[in-house]
């Protein structure tokens, strides 16, 4: 599949929930706005939303248990610090304002949902990109949220975990009728976090 000329691909996710018909979801940015594309297995493109807020980073489709945003594509905006939800019908809504430092290469970047299978000894991983010249230099390594921190933070299945690009400052977001956020961890001050948060159950 190909994106329109001049579009910057800013995020990618697979719809494992089914609200987008299990398609490949890609956000692309042009002229300060985002377009959400949904590709089927034949590479056919359907535009779900256009003229939406700019988003970039790790994206994820929320489980049905994520309150009024269940089944939506969750996407962070590092520049504003906001986290957005793209609905399958094309509506874009604000989930929360992270309240964390914001800006290019600084603000919210990575997201992931806690799986049911994580258990008390599961861990989470996040890439720390070596990025000389950025606000944080990174280390070309993996950051880990260890089992002790997962347990202490009382993370629940279906809860959203969000980390900033600069310093991997990490929040947990729980949504019902309203959404509540809490700080659960910080990475090294020099971390340059990129991509998705990946949860690995203990085996």
N, C-alpha and C positions, 0 to 999 in steps of 0.2 A: 504494500500500500504506500501511497505517497501523500504528503501534506501539501497544501497550497504553497506556491512560491512565496518566499519571504516570511513564512511562518516559522517561529522558533518553538520546537517541541520541548515542552517544559515539565511534563510528567506522564507517567504510564502506570496502568494497573489492569488486572484481570478482574472481571465481575464474577466472583465466586458465589454471590448471593442470589443472582438471577433477576434483579430488578432492571438491569440493562440487557437482559436476554443473553447473559453469559458472554458478552462481547469484550473485545480489547478496547480499553478506554485510554485516549490520549488527549492531553490538553496542549494547545498550541497558542502562542502569544504573538500578536501583531498589533502595532499602533496602540500599545498600552492596554489592550483588551485580550481576554482569553476566549478561545473557542474549544468546546468539548466535542471530540470526534469519537464515534463508536464504530469499530471495524468488526465485521463478521469473519468467519473462517475462510471466506473467498476473497477477502480484502476489500469488500464493499464498504463504503464510508457513509455513515449517517451522522449529520451534525445534530447534536443534542441541545447545545446551548451556544449562543454567540453573544458578543458584546458583554461578556461576564468579567468580573474582577480578575486582575492578573494573579495567577498562581504559579508556583514552581516547586518541584521537589518530589518526595515520595508521596504517592497517593494511595488511597485504599477505599474500598466500598464498605460501608458500615453494616454490621449485622443487624437483623431485624429488631434486636433488643435495644438498639441505641436510640431509644426515645423517638421523638418526632423526626429524627434524621435517619432512622433505620432504613437501609437500602440505598441511601444516597452516596455519591462519591465525595469523600472528604479530601480537601486540598488546602495546603497552607500557603499563605502569602508572606514571604520573609520581609517585604518592604514595609507593610503595615502592621505585621504581627497578628493579623486576623486569620481565622480558620473558617473555610467556606464549605458549604454542602451544595453539590449539584444534584438536583433531582432528575429522575428519568424522563420527566415531562419537560425539562428545560429550565425549571425555576432554580435560581441561585439564592441561598439564604445564609446569613451569618450564623455560625455555630457558637463561637466565643471569640473574644479578643484576648489573646494570650497574656497580655500585660508584661511580657518579657521584652528585652531589648530588641529593636526592630531595625531593618535597613538591609541593603544589599550585602550578601555574604554574612549576615549577622542573625537575622530573625528566624522564625519557625520554618523548618525545612523538611523534617522527616516525621512520618506518622506510621502507626501500626496498631492493630487491634489485638487485645489479649485473647488468645484462643482458649477454648474450653479445656483443652488437653494440657495446658501449661503446668498445672500442679504447683506444689510448694517449692520444688527444686528446679523449676525451669528457669531459663535465662533469656536475655534479649541482647541482640548484637546490632551495632551501627557502624558504618564505615566512617573513618577519619581520614579525609583526603589531604595529602600533602599539597599545600597551595601557597607557595611563596608569593609575597606581594599582596595577599588578601589581608583583611583585618586580623584573621587568625591563620597561623602557618600550617596547622595540621601535622600529621605524622605518617601518612600512608600505612595505617594500621587499623585494627578493629577495636572498637570500644565494647565493653560488656557491662550489662546491668546484671549483677550476680544474683543468685538465688536469695541470699540474705536480704538484699535490697528489695527484691520483688515481694518477699514475705513481709518485710517491715512496712512497705507501702500499701499492703493489703489490696493489691490489684485484683480485680474481678474479671471473669470472662466477659468479653464484649466491651470492655473499657478501652477508650482511646488513649494512646500514649504518644506524646508529641515532643520533639527535641529541636532546639535551635541549631542553626548552622554554626554560629560562633559560640564555642564553649560547651555545646551539647547540653544546655540547660533543659531539663526534662520535666514535663507536666503529665498528669493523668487527668482525663476529662470523662466525667460520667454524666450521661444525659437521660432524663426522664421527661417530665413536662418542662423542666428547665435544666440547664447544664451547669455543672459545678466543676471548678478546676482546682488542682492542688499541686504544689511543687514536690517532686519525689526524688530528684537526683540532679547532680551537676557533673559534667565531664571535666577533663583537664581544661584549664583556661585557654590553652593554645589550640584546642580541638577545632577542626573544620568539618563538621558532620555533614554527610551527604546521603541522599537516597532513602530507602525504606528502613524501618525498624523491624527486624526479623526475630520472632520468638521461637525458641527451641525447647520443647518439653524435655524433662529429665527421662532418661531411658536406663 
